[in-house]
Amino acid sequence: MEKKQIKNTICKSGTAKWLIISVLTFFSLPTCGKDEEKTQNQQISPELQQAIDTLNKIDPQTDTVEEIIQSYKNAKKTLSQKIANKTATVEEKYVFFLSDSFLLFHQLIKFFNTLAGIIIGGDFDTQSVIEIINALPQSPKLHQFQEFEQVDFEQRIQEKQEDMALPYGCSGISGIAQTLCSAMDSIFLKRMETGIKILREIQAEVETSKKDFRVNIKSLPVKIQLVVLNYTIDFGGEHDLGTVYFFESGLNLLDSIFRMLFSVNIDLTGGIMRIPSYVSSVSITEDILLHAGRIFSFLLINNTRAFTVASTLEVKRARAQILESIAKIQKFIDYVKEKNVDSQKAIIYYSPAEETYNIRYKLNGDEKEVAILKEADVKVFSSAVEKVRKNLEGTQPNISTQDLIIIVVTSLVAAVKSGIFDPVIEVAINVIGKDQAVLVRRVLDSQLFTPGTVSGLISGVLGDIFYFDIGTMFKNLSGESSGGTPKTNYREWFPAWTTNLAIADFKNNLIIEWDCGAKLYDDSITNYKQARTEYFGLSCTQPKQDIKHFENMVTLSSIKLEISQGWSNLSWFLNPDEIQSDFPYILFQDPSFGGLILIKGQGIARSETTRSFLQNCGVDISSAPKSYFDSREAGNCALNTSIQSVIGNLLSSLSQ
């Protein structure tokens, strides 16, 4: 007992005399390590150890998808009782989250394989439908877990309209959006939201206690076994608070996308049964764009609630989840750089010598350790993300196209350079042909494939024209800027339509025209006279002298009360404008898309003729980006001229 006390004193305080230390160091230091290891082992509960052992025994090279599914089920089941009783440690909660998430992924793989097998086999009968339904993942029933009790969401919404607590459920949504939400909820939304809740609980406890949260898992495999793909990825290694931030950021973003989807009322039932008879009465293959436009606008006319806002609450939830995603990705970046410096175990770590963020994993059993991003690129990415956050919160007026391109391109480059999606990329680029595939592969593997280079090329094509106000768009959709009633609807973001052609009830079409003489409401833009050369069926290389737009009488169905809805005079659009249009010109009902789009007039006023045209429309040609939410005439002039400029730049780049 006395020896043990001496050894512990040396291990903890180091205050013993130097003579005693020199004699006992050889014996005491190994004991310190063993005591520390023993302490760590004591912190791992039998349930946690059993779950980790179950995961470590998975061999993705030999185990089938069914066997992997069962292993993840077993690991999850081992920890389920402690999760239900609210006695689980943060480590147990995290392993439970991983087991359930990876289980869901493999269940989806099984579902797609079942569906593909039935489609390829051509045996689609009642039994096939049953097999497809049985292969769908199912969220666990809420009553199995005390902490995920059913809540009267209607009452909660009445008490606090902006309640963002999880899980959300599908209350407060109407129409097909509610049906779609309920279907998705039973498959995976409930599980995803449960995962988000668990991750937030882990963060709160770890950040409050300041403990060093790390979980070592030898094997955490993903087996992607589809018709055209068959490979495995193993994310075994040291997981920490950084990976918690990373997973939650991704889930928040995914949830935000679904919330926006559920905020759209996709009600297209009226008149839909009459479409087959119309299709059979016309030669739709000869003019598919024309007839597609007629059918779509026919559905809009017969379904007045189609593409309206189904739930302002879902819009608010979507905005809240984007903000959460941004906050967590910023915390993830900071954590990796501060805590995982040259780590030999963490799956994501930072190398100060190389100034790179790195990832390690196994691909088909082979060890991979790859630098995915330079610190300089991450700084630019973080700056752009911060601008989006401020815009959503209302403190940043607008976001440039360059900022959004940087966010998308940096994420894309990181994913490609990680190598995780190499098999998918190989399948994709091989579709374009062997020679082109080799070229694409060389570009992706080169030092030129960086966020800065790629975003620079894209920005060069788009130019300094478009800016974005995401925060205002969310406010207009959710009714925050208009006393609770949406100030805009998705329905108003489509082109206007005309009803001047008497072809049964399908006499309408979207109003799109150009100066080659083709008018989409009575001609096809893909069916021109011979000797006209086009790019992709859209560009007219020899436009006619500018003509009177829409020579036939245009009866607007989508804008019946032009003046009351902001249309003071349509002559700006119907009369000649002296601008020869190489590409289709569209009459948008709301060219700002709910206040989202701002246009820098200086970027498109490149000639005296164009400048005069824009000024006649009321377009601001200064260097300040402007939204045209309340000025539809000017907005259409600005937006269409901008689109013409961007398409021209794109085709010019492709022809070089």
Beta strands, then each sheet from edge to edge (+ up, - down):
strand 1: 214-217
strand 2: 221-225
strand 3: 230-234
strand 4: 237-240
strand 5: 264-265
strand 6: 308-309
strand 7: 348-351
strand 8: 356-363
strand 9: 366-374
strand 10: 399-400
strand 11: 466-468
strand 12: 497-498
strand 13: 509-510
strand 14: 512-513
strand 15: 585-586
strand 16: 597-599
strand 17: 626-627
sheet 1: 1+ 4-
sheet 2: 2+ 3- 8+ 7-
sheet 3: 2+ 3- 8+ 9-
sheet 4: 5+ 6-
sheet 5: 10+ 11- 16+ 17-
sheet 6: 12+ 13-
sheet 7: 14+ 15-
end
